[in-house]
Amino acid sequence: MSDFFLKNRYRQNIGKCGEAAAGQYLSGQGCSILEMNQRTPEGEIDLIVELAGELRFVEVKTRTSTQYGNPEESITRSKFDHMTRAAEWYTMEHNLTGTWHLDVIAIKGKPGSEEMDFEWFKDVEVE
């Protein structure tokens, strides 16, 4: 197997482990996990949670190193637009009304290690 495929598989594994860790983190913050890895025609939503009666659509970004920047810095305008359209699709598909939010969980460190640092950015907007 080529280095490219091994690196890609490693990144995917880091991402999935980060999403699971973010779910545990959010549960500890009082959130109810409604969906994980929800696929929509507009793309995948990492986590859908409820907190204080409001829906939160969460993008999880995990970096094992900050050599290429912090995890939250990798959210582009394009990704934000996909998140917004996916959230809109989900709420329409499930006939949900009320307030909803777009959040980012940024994780620094290796998933599963004791040295993971979580930062929760609520109500994100990309300029």
Helices and strands as residue ranges (DSSP letters): H 3-28, E 32-40, E 43-51, E 54-63, G 71-74, H 77-93, E 100-108, E 117-121
